[in-house]
């Protein structure tokens, strides 16, 4: 559904025509709004798209490094730093599409700061051919998902504490300044509208009740046949349960407390333990979910209502029901929240993932013997030594 944003109540009017042929559709996310699903579907259909005048100009599902380089943002903890070459390569791929419609998707474009940076990105990608697409979900659904994602990147703060910092402690920037840069959605839309004009921005409100609705909206905008874009299962993109997140958060505290290097965290924890756990362990109905307290739900709904009004004032085109962004979800009454408990199987899978990642770096034989035995060394020192040995192996590779 398309919404007329010329008024604050945002009435629903129907579906619009596809974007003009030759448009370069820039999907900027932000995070946790269905970006992975769209990128997976577009990449899976990349060989079929040209037959309908559309190109997905990327050699991977998500050109994350290119987007980070364009926005001058750092890599995730321990990952390879993005360079200008990543961005230049994507620009060359976009340029090679010629007069066809193309779609570029990365939630990291939402991290771009400053009008100059955004204007440069728009100009380099195609200037007046650019149409910006922003996908939105309610803050109350984004907050738990974003928190556990931050934990996967090294955060050590608990959920209640994190919510307090994000919602009650001005200037609301610690410990994750990126949260409101991404998820103050009215300001995000306004920043990009200054670069391309309100008439070249489309906002899509994602309705979680319609799992394929976002795919159908992309098909309409790109002029693709219905059902050409299909969901692509991706276990690695699932959110962690509360127990899994708490296990990881406590591991983060041990990791940081022992001064181990970021590169090791990326290798053994995020791309080892967590990735393996996601791949082989499916959450069960009994798993405790990450629950947002009532005060934070109400605060998020109030912020959402304000964002809807401001987006309406901008005059951009909106698909979907903006009322979802300020709705307070109905949750069943709970007689206390059960303590999160990690199952032995999940813990074992996580440990195996870390060990498997470490085993990928072959050990060098003939190391000189240490003067002390393991039993004579503190656990803190053992962790530090193990970390630096693993890092040396990674660097030798």
Steps between C-alpha positions, in 0.01 A plus 500: 500500500621849418441781743454867423737681736367849443301479824588390849249215515656334192190348331547190283433542126621195305793379289710716272667431165856363482793737515617634160726271298865576567443597864772407746309389808712552812365302796658644816331281761538574789600191696242246617238599241511201265821594321654152510183345354495747211871464428475121504200497265656747255830313494326165445303648206792696352512285182126550438487875564667620174221337299267754662729800460644487852855432622636419846855641465696318767711184518362413843166515677598804701773748394562592863864604466415734213224669699722537806777652290256742334370614840850514654390254769726238666459127459335286764729403787800305375395494132709617207486877462295621200699691238426736213562206265185329629294809419666558162432138401129539579483829307653325198241223525218755519639694203515177296120465526465777242142613449338212687329538835730390782461446872769549764420388853693544823371598842837660569411793274275606789818564699608782269550824691505851362337651193829502310550125542145417391517741205826340384352148521194608299708678237745211455222242472306687234384844613151568364450132417503410870179413684545429872301227671473488882347198674360552850378282788368603843769598750353260755590211266834643396637561853540138622626389161753782478619444858580133441676599176715747693581220744613290203741782425647513851249694716511407870200700629177324602173574321328701776812707554536555125139614469552747784799651320322517165173643632569680828862617511561806283658540251393136441824410318672249728593223469385490133494837319392325181158402641327836467697592188330200341168488680393859546320430174355844440845656513641222280236571233556874534879467450455312174213722385735796513724320251246361251175686570186363665358392162782247461457326835270209576442377854370145549349408837565128548208297633635191678161330458561485123831318470531545125345845478836676472603276208175582318556873556849479349354316199246780447762774526736321261229392253571130559250214458324402822677225698826534308669589828487208741605469866843349551541312831795635698556344841801725561275806503273381780496692825647343811276392785536672835702208638733497198544877519572493873755222453671708231479821705676334792761360265553855371572616856760227547649571159534874560609454859797297383608745233474262205526652149200594285620285210480194721145590606390522137661166414410285799186657645287679241604292196571186700289431807200721411485406133516126572239532775262680265550247222435185699275605790142607435319682781219301662163636624629457855791740449463827691467793259653843551216693667479878502364655824174696480664838563731454202216376276299812579801727444572334165137535390501870589821558304350302210191722493717810483707352218187421298384862527837637390530257209153610391608863503792417268263405217671174404308202362412233754389140444329307779333598825692771690286427804708187556796719595326630812282201593542344844502122453276289718700257709359223718520551875794315650524357848865591528762463229685168509875519528678446169677165498729387224465134408813282516463429127500869405798570723687206350424617147629847577818361654550270203461794262777689677727195503434431132587859411823475698584166338490659155836658586755216507719490806874554457698219652826526684406787732734533796367358827373740763656512842161468676234235465137583429409426863750760614346774282195709584189466281520867408857461375413179318227680306735781412773263379252290301358811339834634387613159372182468290550852369855417391367199309238715330762753396729228362212388278 
